[in-house]
Amino acid sequence: MHSRPNTALSRLAGEGPGERAVPAEGASQAHRLASALVLGGGGVAGIAWEIGVAAGLARGGVHLSTAQLFVGTSAGSVAGTQLACGVDIEYLLHQQLHPPADSPEQYRPYSQAEADAQNRKLFDKVGGDLAKARQRIGAFARRSATPPPAERRAIIMARLPRHEWPAAPLRVVAVDTESGLPRVFDAAAGCGLVDAVAASCAVPGTWPPVLIDGRHYMDGGIASMTNASVAADAARIVVLAPLGYSDGNPVSGHLRAEVSLLQQGGSSVHVVVPDEASLAALGDNVLDPARRSTAAQAGLEQGLGLAAAMASWWMTGTA
């Protein structure tokens, strides 16, 4: 971007070798994108919920697929790729409501509540040093026994409608397991789309880190569940956050701070978090493929209920 960086946002987005932070402040109005869709992490259930919300909004006249920028973290990198590739939202919804019998998705034991509790303990143990916390998570990711990378790659490939970067701007966030810093991948990064998405979805201890440019990368949600700051060059930003604000996770729960900084930079931000019905549908194990149908249905109903209030703002920027 041709602008003066907002240093606070740069700290959130990460700056290191091969990394770039997207500035909020200084993106002149002439160069600012009109809209962006940010899709956060939340496992296979989160993908289903995000697609459901997007479908419900679309039925109500709010077409998130018209965003000029897509930013995806973990589950959001999958949903973001699907939408950026222009796949019909009703088709995507059908796939979540009625998963194919031959789906390669795998059940993995997981508890989001337990993961948040472990991150709170880790955060206290390192004295609030986020870099150290993420580096320790990265070391855990590298030493953990996980399914083979080729097996995981096949699952990611099956999720994506295409394996090349789409024409629509798409930014995918993953975290370097050694430095603990996030990296933003896009079509200009010299990295394949499948590798970028696989890295962004590499839940530590569950899925293997992904080797890119000689570095191992893990789930982008280790930096932030949404990495909303990466969309700082957009005037209007919708954030779909399957795991909510994640206030109970000091390592990754930075959405409130990100929204505040985005607003300070001149962006208008609308955050969608699961309502009570969606929370129940998502459950505690968001890596359980059996949750897809109920999560998608709950998201659909929630999106339908939000559409009227969001329509004018999404199209014109006015409430």
Contacts in CASP RR format, 6 or more apart in sequence:
PFRMAT RR
TARGET T0000
AUTHOR 0000-0000-0000
METHOD contacts of the structure
MODEL  1
MHSRPNTALSRLAGEGPGERAVPAEGASQAHRLASALVLGGGGVAGIAWE
IGVAAGLARGGVHLSTAQLFVGTSAGSVAGTQLACGVDIEYLLHQQLHPP
ADSPEQYRPYSQAEADAQNRKLFDKVGGDLAKARQRIGAFARRSATPPPA
ERRAIIMARLPRHEWPAAPLRVVAVDTESGLPRVFDAAAGCGLVDAVAAS
CAVPGTWPPVLIDGRHYMDGGIASMTNASVAADAARIVVLAPLGYSDGNP
VSGHLRAEVSLLQQGGSSVHVVVPDEASLAALGDNVLDPARRSTAAQAGL
EQGLGLAAAMASWWMTGTA
1 22 0 8 1.000
1 23 0 8 1.000
1 27 0 8 1.000
1 31 0 8 1.000
1 233 0 8 1.000
2 28 0 8 1.000
2 31 0 8 1.000
3 23 0 8 1.000
3 25 0 8 1.000
3 26 0 8 1.000
3 27 0 8 1.000
3 28 0 8 1.000
3 31 0 8 1.000
3 233 0 8 1.000
4 23 0 8 1.000
4 25 0 8 1.000
4 26 0 8 1.000
5 21 0 8 1.000
5 23 0 8 1.000
5 25 0 8 1.000
6 23 0 8 1.000
6 24 0 8 1.000
6 25 0 8 1.000
6 26 0 8 1.000
6 232 0 8 1.000
6 261 0 8 1.000
6 264 0 8 1.000
6 265 0 8 1.000
8 261 0 8 1.000
9 21 0 8 1.000
9 22 0 8 1.000
9 23 0 8 1.000
9 24 0 8 1.000
9 25 0 8 1.000
9 229 0 8 1.000
9 232 0 8 1.000
9 258 0 8 1.000
9 261 0 8 1.000
9 262 0 8 1.000
10 21 0 8 1.000
10 23 0 8 1.000
11 21 0 8 1.000
12 21 0 8 1.000
12 224 0 8 1.000
12 227 0 8 1.000
12 229 0 8 1.000
12 254 0 8 1.000
12 257 0 8 1.000
12 258 0 8 1.000
12 261 0 8 1.000
13 19 0 8 1.000
13 20 0 8 1.000
13 21 0 8 1.000
13 22 0 8 1.000
13 182 0 8 1.000
13 184 0 8 1.000
13 227 0 8 1.000
13 229 0 8 1.000
13 230 0 8 1.000
13 232 0 8 1.000
14 21 0 8 1.000
14 181 0 8 1.000
14 182 0 8 1.000
14 223 0 8 1.000
15 21 0 8 1.000
15 181 0 8 1.000
16 179 0 8 1.000
16 181 0 8 1.000
16 183 0 8 1.000
17 179 0 8 1.000
18 183 0 8 1.000
18 213 0 8 1.000
19 181 0 8 1.000
19 182 0 8 1.000
19 183 0 8 1.000
19 184 0 8 1.000
20 184 0 8 1.000
21 184 0 8 1.000
21 229 0 8 1.000
21 230 0 8 1.000
22 171 0 8 1.000
22 184 0 8 1.000
22 229 0 8 1.000
22 230 0 8 1.000
22 231 0 8 1.000
22 232 0 8 1.000
22 233 0 8 1.000
23 232 0 8 1.000
23 233 0 8 1.000
24 229 0 8 1.000
24 232 0 8 1.000
24 233 0 8 1.000
24 261 0 8 1.000
24 262 0 8 1.000
24 264 0 8 1.000
24 265 0 8 1.000
24 266 0 8 1.000
24 267 0 8 1.000
25 264 0 8 1.000
25 265 0 8 1.000
25 266 0 8 1.000
26 265 0 8 1.000
27 232 0 8 1.000
27 233 0 8 1.000
29 235 0 8 1.000
31 233 0 8 1.000
32 233 0 8 1.000
32 234 0 8 1.000
32 235 0 8 1.000
33 68 0 8 1.000
33 69 0 8 1.000
33 169 0 8 1.000
33 233 0 8 1.000
33 234 0 8 1.000
33 235 0 8 1.000
34 68 0 8 1.000
34 234 0 8 1.000
34 235 0 8 1.000
34 236 0 8 1.000
35 66 0 8 1.000
35 67 0 8 1.000
35 68 0 8 1.000
35 69 0 8 1.000
35 234 0 8 1.000
35 235 0 8 1.000
35 236 0 8 1.000
35 237 0 8 1.000
35 238 0 8 1.000
35 314 0 8 1.000
36 67 0 8 1.000
36 68 0 8 1.000
36 69 0 8 1.000
36 70 0 8 1.000
36 71 0 8 1.000
36 231 0 8 1.000
36 233 0 8 1.000
36 234 0 8 1.000
36 236 0 8 1.000
36 237 0 8 1.000
36 238 0 8 1.000
37 64 0 8 1.000
37 67 0 8 1.000
37 69 0 8 1.000
37 70 0 8 1.000
37 71 0 8 1.000
37 80 0 8 1.000
37 83 0 8 1.000
37 237 0 8 1.000
37 238 0 8 1.000
37 240 0 8 1.000
38 71 0 8 1.000
38 72 0 8 1.000
38 226 0 8 1.000
38 227 0 8 1.000
38 228 0 8 1.000
38 230 0 8 1.000
38 231 0 8 1.000
38 237 0 8 1.000
38 238 0 8 1.000
38 239 0 8 1.000
38 240 0 8 1.000
39 50 0 8 1.000
39 70 0 8 1.000
39 71 0 8 1.000
39 72 0 8 1.000
39 73 0 8 1.000
39 75 0 8 1.000
39 76 0 8 1.000
39 77 0 8 1.000
39 79 0 8 1.000
39 80 0 8 1.000
39 83 0 8 1.000
39 226 0 8 1.000
39 240 0 8 1.000
40 50 0 8 1.000
40 72 0 8 1.000
40 73 0 8 1.000
40 74 0 8 1.000
40 75 0 8 1.000
40 76 0 8 1.000
40 221 0 8 1.000
40 225 0 8 1.000
40 226 0 8 1.000
40 227 0 8 1.000
40 239 0 8 1.000
40 240 0 8 1.000
40 241 0 8 1.000
40 242 0 8 1.000
40 243 0 8 1.000
41 72 0 8 1.000
41 73 0 8 1.000
41 74 0 8 1.000
41 75 0 8 1.000
41 76 0 8 1.000
41 221 0 8 1.000
41 225 0 8 1.000
41 226 0 8 1.000
41 241 0 8 1.000
41 242 0 8 1.000
41 243 0 8 1.000
42 49 0 8 1.000
42 74 0 8 1.000
42 75 0 8 1.000
42 76 0 8 1.000
42 112 0 8 1.000
42 225 0 8 1.000
42 242 0 8 1.000
42 243 0 8 1.000
42 282 0 8 1.000
42 286 0 8 1.000
43 74 0 8 1.000
43 75 0 8 1.000
43 201 0 8 1.000
43 203 0 8 1.000
43 242 0 8 1.000
43 286 0 8 1.000
43 287 0 8 1.000
44 75 0 8 1.000
44 105 0 8 1.000
44 286 0 8 1.000
44 287 0 8 1.000
44 288 0 8 1.000
44 289 0 8 1.000
44 291 0 8 1.000
44 292 0 8 1.000
45 242 0 8 1.000
45 281 0 8 1.000
45 282 0 8 1.000
45 283 0 8 1.000
45 285 0 8 1.000
45 286 0 8 1.000
45 287 0 8 1.000
45 288 0 8 1.000
45 291 0 8 1.000
45 292 0 8 1.000
45 295 0 8 1.000
46 75 0 8 1.000
46 76 0 8 1.000
46 79 0 8 1.000
46 242 0 8 1.000
46 282 0 8 1.000
46 286 0 8 1.000
46 295 0 8 1.000
47 75 0 8 1.000
47 76 0 8 1.000
47 78 0 8 1.000
47 79 0 8 1.000
47 96 0 8 1.000
47 159 0 8 1.000
47 292 0 8 1.000
48 96 0 8 1.000
48 291 0 8 1.000
48 292 0 8 1.000
48 293 0 8 1.000
48 295 0 8 1.000
48 296 0 8 1.000
49 240 0 8 1.000
49 242 0 8 1.000
49 274 0 8 1.000
49 278 0 8 1.000
49 281 0 8 1.000
49 282 0 8 1.000
49 295 0 8 1.000
49 296 0 8 1.000
49 298 0 8 1.000
49 299 0 8 1.000
50 75 0 8 1.000
50 76 0 8 1.000
50 79 0 8 1.000
50 240 0 8 1.000
50 242 0 8 1.000
51 79 0 8 1.000
51 82 0 8 1.000
51 89 0 8 1.000
51 92 0 8 1.000
51 93 0 8 1.000
51 95 0 8 1.000
51 96 0 8 1.000
51 296 0 8 1.000
52 93 0 8 1.000
52 96 0 8 1.000
52 295 0 8 1.000
52 296 0 8 1.000
52 297 0 8 1.000
52 298 0 8 1.000
52 299 0 8 1.000
52 300 0 8 1.000
52 302 0 8 1.000
52 303 0 8 1.000
53 240 0 8 1.000
53 272 0 8 1.000
53 299 0 8 1.000
53 300 0 8 1.000
53 302 0 8 1.000
53 303 0 8 1.000
53 306 0 8 1.000
54 64 0 8 1.000
54 65 0 8 1.000
54 79 0 8 1.000
54 83 0 8 1.000
54 89 0 8 1.000
54 92 0 8 1.000
54 240 0 8 1.000
54 303 0 8 1.000
55 89 0 8 1.000
55 90 0 8 1.000
55 92 0 8 1.000
55 93 0 8 1.000
55 296 0 8 1.000
55 299 0 8 1.000
55 300 0 8 1.000
55 303 0 8 1.000
56 299 0 8 1.000
56 300 0 8 1.000
56 301 0 8 1.000
56 302 0 8 1.000
56 303 0 8 1.000
56 304 0 8 1.000
56 305 0 8 1.000
56 307 0 8 1.000
57 63 0 8 1.000
57 64 0 8 1.000
57 303 0 8 1.000
57 304 0 8 1.000
57 306 0 8 1.000
57 307 0 8 1.000
57 310 0 8 1.000
58 64 0 8 1.000
58 65 0 8 1.000
58 89 0 8 1.000
58 90 0 8 1.000
59 300 0 8 1.000
59 304 0 8 1.000
59 307 0 8 1.000
60 304 0 8 1.000
60 307 0 8 1.000
60 308 0 8 1.000
60 311 0 8 1.000
61 307 0 8 1.000
61 311 0 8 1.000
62 306 0 8 1.000
62 307 0 8 1.000
62 310 0 8 1.000
62 311 0 8 1.000
62 314 0 8 1.000
63 314 0 8 1.000
64 83 0 8 1.000
64 238 0 8 1.000
64 314 0 8 1.000
65 83 0 8 1.000
65 86 0 8 1.000
65 89 0 8 1.000
67 83 0 8 1.000
67 168 0 8 1.000
67 238 0 8 1.000
68 168 0 8 1.000
68 169 0 8 1.000
68 234 0 8 1.000
69 169 0 8 1.000
69 170 0 8 1.000
69 171 0 8 1.000
69 231 0 8 1.000
69 233 0 8 1.000
69 234 0 8 1.000
70 80 0 8 1.000
70 81 0 8 1.000
70 83 0 8 1.000
70 84 0 8 1.000
70 168 0 8 1.000
70 169 0 8 1.000
70 170 0 8 1.000
70 171 0 8 1.000
71 170 0 8 1.000
71 171 0 8 1.000
71 172 0 8 1.000
71 173 0 8 1.000
71 227 0 8 1.000
71 228 0 8 1.000
71 230 0 8 1.000
71 231 0 8 1.000
72 79 0 8 1.000
72 80 0 8 1.000
72 170 0 8 1.000
72 171 0 8 1.000
72 172 0 8 1.000
72 173 0 8 1.000
72 200 0 8 1.000
72 227 0 8 1.000
73 172 0 8 1.000
73 173 0 8 1.000
73 200 0 8 1.000
73 220 0 8 1.000
73 221 0 8 1.000
73 224 0 8 1.000
73 225 0 8 1.000
73 226 0 8 1.000
73 227 0 8 1.000
74 200 0 8 1.000
74 201 0 8 1.000
74 203 0 8 1.000
74 219 0 8 1.000
74 220 0 8 1.000
74 221 0 8 1.000
74 225 0 8 1.000
75 201 0 8 1.000
75 242 0 8 1.000
75 286 0 8 1.000
76 200 0 8 1.000
76 240 0 8 1.000
77 172 0 8 1.000
77 173 0 8 1.000
77 196 0 8 1.000
77 197 0 8 1.000
77 200 0 8 1.000
77 201 0 8 1.000
78 156 0 8 1.000
78 159 0 8 1.000
78 160 0 8 1.000
78 197 0 8 1.000
78 201 0 8 1.000
79 240 0 8 1.000
80 170 0 8 1.000
81 160 0 8 1.000
81 161 0 8 1.000
81 166 0 8 1.000
81 170 0 8 1.000
81 172 0 8 1.000
81 193 0 8 1.000
81 197 0 8 1.000
82 92 0 8 1.000
82 159 0 8 1.000
82 160 0 8 1.000
82 161 0 8 1.000
83 89 0 8 1.000
83 92 0 8 1.000
84 166 0 8 1.000
84 168 0 8 1.000
84 169 0 8 1.000
84 170 0 8 1.000
85 160 0 8 1.000
85 161 0 8 1.000
85 162 0 8 1.000
85 166 0 8 1.000
85 168 0 8 1.000
86 161 0 8 1.000
86 166 0 8 1.000
86 168 0 8 1.000
87 161 0 8 1.000
93 296 0 8 1.000
93 300 0 8 1.000
96 292 0 8 1.000
96 293 0 8 1.000
96 295 0 8 1.000
96 296 0 8 1.000
97 292 0 8 1.000
97 293 0 8 1.000
97 296 0 8 1.000
97 297 0 8 1.000
98 293 0 8 1.000
99 105 0 8 1.000
99 289 0 8 1.000
99 292 0 8 1.000
99 293 0 8 1.000
103 158 0 8 1.000
103 289 0 8 1.000
104 154 0 8 1.000
104 155 0 8 1.000
104 158 0 8 1.000
105 155 0 8 1.000
105 289 0 8 1.000
106 147 0 8 1.000
106 155 0 8 1.000
106 289 0 8 1.000
107 287 0 8 1.000
107 288 0 8 1.000
107 289 0 8 1.000
107 290 0 8 1.000
108 203 0 8 1.000
108 206 0 8 1.000
108 207 0 8 1.000
108 287 0 8 1.000
108 288 0 8 1.000
109 285 0 8 1.000
109 287 0 8 1.000
110 203 0 8 1.000
110 206 0 8 1.000
110 285 0 8 1.000
110 286 0 8 1.000
110 287 0 8 1.000
110 288 0 8 1.000
111 284 0 8 1.000
111 285 0 8 1.000
112 243 0 8 1.000
112 283 0 8 1.000
112 284 0 8 1.000
112 285 0 8 1.000
112 286 0 8 1.000
113 284 0 8 1.000
115 249 0 8 1.000
116 246 0 8 1.000
116 248 0 8 1.000
116 249 0 8 1.000
119 133 0 8 1.000
119 249 0 8 1.000
119 250 0 8 1.000
119 251 0 8 1.000
119 252 0 8 1.000
120 248 0 8 1.000
120 249 0 8 1.000
120 250 0 8 1.000
122 133 0 8 1.000
122 136 0 8 1.000
122 137 0 8 1.000
122 251 0 8 1.000
123 130 0 8 1.000
123 133 0 8 1.000
123 250 0 8 1.000
123 251 0 8 1.000
126 132 0 8 1.000
126 133 0 8 1.000
126 136 0 8 1.000
128 250 0 8 1.000
130 251 0 8 1.000
131 179 0 8 1.000
131 180 0 8 1.000
131 181 0 8 1.000
133 251 0 8 1.000
134 175 0 8 1.000
134 180 0 8 1.000
134 181 0 8 1.000
134 222 0 8 1.000
134 223 0 8 1.000
134 251 0 8 1.000
135 177 0 8 1.000
135 178 0 8 1.000
135 179 0 8 1.000
135 180 0 8 1.000
137 177 0 8 1.000
137 180 0 8 1.000
137 204 0 8 1.000
137 218 0 8 1.000
137 222 0 8 1.000
137 251 0 8 1.000
138 175 0 8 1.000
138 177 0 8 1.000
138 178 0 8 1.000
138 180 0 8 1.000
138 204 0 8 1.000
138 209 0 8 1.000
138 218 0 8 1.000
138 222 0 8 1.000
139 177 0 8 1.000
140 204 0 8 1.000
140 205 0 8 1.000
141 177 0 8 1.000
141 202 0 8 1.000
141 204 0 8 1.000
141 205 0 8 1.000
141 209 0 8 1.000
141 216 0 8 1.000
141 218 0 8 1.000
142 177 0 8 1.000
142 209 0 8 1.000
142 216 0 8 1.000
144 204 0 8 1.000
144 205 0 8 1.000
144 206 0 8 1.000
146 152 0 8 1.000
146 205 0 8 1.000
146 206 0 8 1.000
146 207 0 8 1.000
146 208 0 8 1.000
147 207 0 8 1.000
147 208 0 8 1.000
148 208 0 8 1.000
149 208 0 8 1.000
149 210 0 8 1.000
149 211 0 8 1.000
152 198 0 8 1.000
152 202 0 8 1.000
152 207 0 8 1.000
152 208 0 8 1.000
153 194 0 8 1.000
153 198 0 8 1.000
156 194 0 8 1.000
156 197 0 8 1.000
156 198 0 8 1.000
156 201 0 8 1.000
157 163 0 8 1.000
157 194 0 8 1.000
159 197 0 8 1.000
160 193 0 8 1.000
160 194 0 8 1.000
160 197 0 8 1.000
162 193 0 8 1.000
163 192 0 8 1.000
163 193 0 8 1.000
163 194 0 8 1.000
164 192 0 8 1.000
164 193 0 8 1.000
165 186 0 8 1.000
165 187 0 8 1.000
165 192 0 8 1.000
165 193 0 8 1.000
166 187 0 8 1.000
169 186 0 8 1.000
169 187 0 8 1.000
170 186 0 8 1.000
170 187 0 8 1.000
171 184 0 8 1.000
171 185 0 8 1.000
171 186 0 8 1.000
171 230 0 8 1.000
171 231 0 8 1.000
172 184 0 8 1.000
172 185 0 8 1.000
172 186 0 8 1.000
172 193 0 8 1.000
172 196 0 8 1.000
172 197 0 8 1.000
172 199 0 8 1.000
172 200 0 8 1.000
173 182 0 8 1.000
173 183 0 8 1.000
173 184 0 8 1.000
173 185 0 8 1.000
173 200 0 8 1.000
173 220 0 8 1.000
173 221 0 8 1.000
173 223 0 8 1.000
173 224 0 8 1.000
173 227 0 8 1.000
173 230 0 8 1.000
174 182 0 8 1.000
174 183 0 8 1.000
174 185 0 8 1.000
174 196 0 8 1.000
174 199 0 8 1.000
174 200 0 8 1.000
174 202 0 8 1.000
174 210 0 8 1.000
174 212 0 8 1.000
174 217 0 8 1.000
174 218 0 8 1.000
174 219 0 8 1.000
174 220 0 8 1.000
175 181 0 8 1.000
175 182 0 8 1.000
175 183 0 8 1.000
175 217 0 8 1.000
175 218 0 8 1.000
175 219 0 8 1.000
175 220 0 8 1.000
175 221 0 8 1.000
175 222 0 8 1.000
175 223 0 8 1.000
176 182 0 8 1.000
176 183 0 8 1.000
176 215 0 8 1.000
176 216 0 8 1.000
176 217 0 8 1.000
177 209 0 8 1.000
177 215 0 8 1.000
177 216 0 8 1.000
177 217 0 8 1.000
177 218 0 8 1.000
178 215 0 8 1.000
178 216 0 8 1.000
180 222 0 8 1.000
180 223 0 8 1.000
181 223 0 8 1.000
182 220 0 8 1.000
182 223 0 8 1.000
182 224 0 8 1.000
182 227 0 8 1.000
183 217 0 8 1.000
184 230 0 8 1.000
185 191 0 8 1.000
185 192 0 8 1.000
185 196 0 8 1.000
185 199 0 8 1.000
185 200 0 8 1.000
185 212 0 8 1.000
189 196 0 8 1.000
191 212 0 8 1.000
191 213 0 8 1.000
195 210 0 8 1.000
195 212 0 8 1.000
196 212 0 8 1.000
198 207 0 8 1.000
198 210 0 8 1.000
199 209 0 8 1.000
199 210 0 8 1.000
199 212 0 8 1.000
199 217 0 8 1.000
199 218 0 8 1.000
199 220 0 8 1.000
200 217 0 8 1.000
200 219 0 8 1.000
200 220 0 8 1.000
200 221 0 8 1.000
201 207 0 8 1.000
201 219 0 8 1.000
202 208 0 8 1.000
202 209 0 8 1.000
202 210 0 8 1.000
202 217 0 8 1.000
202 218 0 8 1.000
202 219 0 8 1.000
203 218 0 8 1.000
203 219 0 8 1.000
203 287 0 8 1.000
204 218 0 8 1.000
204 219 0 8 1.000
204 222 0 8 1.000
206 287 0 8 1.000
207 219 0 8 1.000
209 216 0 8 1.000
209 217 0 8 1.000
209 218 0 8 1.000
210 216 0 8 1.000
210 217 0 8 1.000
210 218 0 8 1.000
211 217 0 8 1.000
220 227 0 8 1.000
221 227 0 8 1.000
221 252 0 8 1.000
222 251 0 8 1.000
222 252 0 8 1.000
223 252 0 8 1.000
224 252 0 8 1.000
224 253 0 8 1.000
224 254 0 8 1.000
224 255 0 8 1.000
224 258 0 8 1.000
225 241 0 8 1.000
225 243 0 8 1.000
225 244 0 8 1.000
225 246 0 8 1.000
225 249 0 8 1.000
225 252 0 8 1.000
225 253 0 8 1.000
225 254 0 8 1.000
225 255 0 8 1.000
226 239 0 8 1.000
226 241 0 8 1.000
226 254 0 8 1.000
226 255 0 8 1.000
226 258 0 8 1.000
227 258 0 8 1.000
228 237 0 8 1.000
228 239 0 8 1.000
228 255 0 8 1.000
228 258 0 8 1.000
228 259 0 8 1.000
228 262 0 8 1.000
228 269 0 8 1.000
229 258 0 8 1.000
229 261 0 8 1.000
229 262 0 8 1.000
231 237 0 8 1.000
231 262 0 8 1.000
231 267 0 8 1.000
232 261 0 8 1.000
232 262 0 8 1.000
232 265 0 8 1.000
232 267 0 8 1.000
234 267 0 8 1.000
235 266 0 8 1.000
235 267 0 8 1.000
235 268 0 8 1.000
235 317 0 8 1.000
236 267 0 8 1.000
236 268 0 8 1.000
236 269 0 8 1.000
236 270 0 8 1.000
236 313 0 8 1.000
236 314 0 8 1.000
236 317 0 8 1.000
237 262 0 8 1.000
237 267 0 8 1.000
237 268 0 8 1.000
237 269 0 8 1.000
237 270 0 8 1.000
238 269 0 8 1.000
238 270 0 8 1.000
238 271 0 8 1.000
238 272 0 8 1.000
238 310 0 8 1.000
238 314 0 8 1.000
239 255 0 8 1.000
239 259 0 8 1.000
239 269 0 8 1.000
239 270 0 8 1.000
239 271 0 8 1.000
239 272 0 8 1.000
240 272 0 8 1.000
241 255 0 8 1.000
241 271 0 8 1.000
241 272 0 8 1.000
241 273 0 8 1.000
242 274 0 8 1.000
242 282 0 8 1.000
242 286 0 8 1.000
243 286 0 8 1.000
244 255 0 8 1.000
244 273 0 8 1.000
244 274 0 8 1.000
245 253 0 8 1.000
245 255 0 8 1.000
245 256 0 8 1.000
245 271 0 8 1.000
245 273 0 8 1.000
246 252 0 8 1.000
246 253 0 8 1.000
246 254 0 8 1.000
246 255 0 8 1.000
247 253 0 8 1.000
247 256 0 8 1.000
255 271 0 8 1.000
259 269 0 8 1.000
259 271 0 8 1.000
262 269 0 8 1.000
263 269 0 8 1.000
268 313 0 8 1.000
268 317 0 8 1.000
270 310 0 8 1.000
270 313 0 8 1.000
270 314 0 8 1.000
272 302 0 8 1.000
272 303 0 8 1.000
272 306 0 8 1.000
274 281 0 8 1.000
274 282 0 8 1.000
274 298 0 8 1.000
274 299 0 8 1.000
274 302 0 8 1.000
275 298 0 8 1.000
275 302 0 8 1.000
277 298 0 8 1.000
277 301 0 8 1.000
277 302 0 8 1.000
278 295 0 8 1.000
278 298 0 8 1.000
278 299 0 8 1.000
278 302 0 8 1.000
280 298 0 8 1.000
281 291 0 8 1.000
281 294 0 8 1.000
281 295 0 8 1.000
281 297 0 8 1.000
281 298 0 8 1.000
281 299 0 8 1.000
282 291 0 8 1.000
282 295 0 8 1.000
282 298 0 8 1.000
283 291 0 8 1.000
285 291 0 8 1.000
312 318 0 8 1.000
312 319 0 8 1.000
313 319 0 8 1.000
END
